[in-house]
Amino acid sequence: MRPGLSYPGILALGHGLLATALCGVGLAVLLLPQRLQQQPMAQGVVSVHLAADGRLRLWNQPVASAELARLLATPSVRRRLVRLRIVPDPDTPWGEVRRLLSQLDSLPLPLELQLPAAPPPAG
């Protein structure tokens, strides 16, 4: 008998490599969108998403508006922070945006407003 892999051994090795590749692709599918969302933070931009009902999301986590100013004032965030970007949903009332802007105006951070994309034309 020759030493080496038999046909079942080669088949098992192939299945193992395929399973490893599928796990890698699955991990990339999970982590890539999160990494892309965090890319502005590496550039010193913190995006706060404002929903139409006034709810806020910071780093894809819900946050209360009273807690937001406290989080942004922490020394670890302020050392890396260059700009604060407010990203309202397309159907957010302008009054909610103005309320949040006036609340965050006391922070010593430059604020910018990212206007939502225009909805596609009907018809």
Contacts in CASP RR format, 6 or more apart in sequence:
PFRMAT RR
TARGET T0000
AUTHOR 0000-0000-0000
METHOD contacts of the structure
MODEL  1
MRPGLSYPGILALGHGLLATALCGVGLAVLLLPQRLQQQPMAQGVVSVHL
AADGRLRLWNQPVASAELARLLATPSVRRRLVRLRIVPDPDTPWGEVRRL
LSQLDSLPLPLELQLPAAPPPAG
5 13 0 8 1.000
34 60 0 8 1.000
37 60 0 8 1.000
38 59 0 8 1.000
40 46 0 8 1.000
40 47 0 8 1.000
40 85 0 8 1.000
41 59 0 8 1.000
41 80 0 8 1.000
43 82 0 8 1.000
44 80 0 8 1.000
44 81 0 8 1.000
44 82 0 8 1.000
44 83 0 8 1.000
45 82 0 8 1.000
45 83 0 8 1.000
45 84 0 8 1.000
45 85 0 8 1.000
46 58 0 8 1.000
46 72 0 8 1.000
46 77 0 8 1.000
46 81 0 8 1.000
46 83 0 8 1.000
46 84 0 8 1.000
46 85 0 8 1.000
47 85 0 8 1.000
47 86 0 8 1.000
47 87 0 8 1.000
47 114 0 8 1.000
48 56 0 8 1.000
48 57 0 8 1.000
48 58 0 8 1.000
48 68 0 8 1.000
48 84 0 8 1.000
48 85 0 8 1.000
48 86 0 8 1.000
48 87 0 8 1.000
48 100 0 8 1.000
49 56 0 8 1.000
49 57 0 8 1.000
49 58 0 8 1.000
49 87 0 8 1.000
49 88 0 8 1.000
49 89 0 8 1.000
50 56 0 8 1.000
50 86 0 8 1.000
50 87 0 8 1.000
50 88 0 8 1.000
50 89 0 8 1.000
50 92 0 8 1.000
50 96 0 8 1.000
50 97 0 8 1.000
50 100 0 8 1.000
51 57 0 8 1.000
51 89 0 8 1.000
51 92 0 8 1.000
52 89 0 8 1.000
52 91 0 8 1.000
52 92 0 8 1.000
52 93 0 8 1.000
52 96 0 8 1.000
54 65 0 8 1.000
54 92 0 8 1.000
54 96 0 8 1.000
54 100 0 8 1.000
55 62 0 8 1.000
56 62 0 8 1.000
56 63 0 8 1.000
56 64 0 8 1.000
56 65 0 8 1.000
56 68 0 8 1.000
56 100 0 8 1.000
57 63 0 8 1.000
58 68 0 8 1.000
58 71 0 8 1.000
63 71 0 8 1.000
65 100 0 8 1.000
65 103 0 8 1.000
68 103 0 8 1.000
68 104 0 8 1.000
69 103 0 8 1.000
69 104 0 8 1.000
69 106 0 8 1.000
69 107 0 8 1.000
71 77 0 8 1.000
72 78 0 8 1.000
72 81 0 8 1.000
72 84 0 8 1.000
72 104 0 8 1.000
72 107 0 8 1.000
72 109 0 8 1.000
73 107 0 8 1.000
78 109 0 8 1.000
81 109 0 8 1.000
82 110 0 8 1.000
83 109 0 8 1.000
83 110 0 8 1.000
83 111 0 8 1.000
83 112 0 8 1.000
84 104 0 8 1.000
84 107 0 8 1.000
84 109 0 8 1.000
84 110 0 8 1.000
84 111 0 8 1.000
84 112 0 8 1.000
85 111 0 8 1.000
85 112 0 8 1.000
85 113 0 8 1.000
85 114 0 8 1.000
86 97 0 8 1.000
86 100 0 8 1.000
86 101 0 8 1.000
86 104 0 8 1.000
86 111 0 8 1.000
86 112 0 8 1.000
86 113 0 8 1.000
86 114 0 8 1.000
87 114 0 8 1.000
87 116 0 8 1.000
88 96 0 8 1.000
88 97 0 8 1.000
88 113 0 8 1.000
88 114 0 8 1.000
88 115 0 8 1.000
88 116 0 8 1.000
89 116 0 8 1.000
90 116 0 8 1.000
90 117 0 8 1.000
90 119 0 8 1.000
92 116 0 8 1.000
97 113 0 8 1.000
101 111 0 8 1.000
101 113 0 8 1.000
104 111 0 8 1.000
105 111 0 8 1.000
END
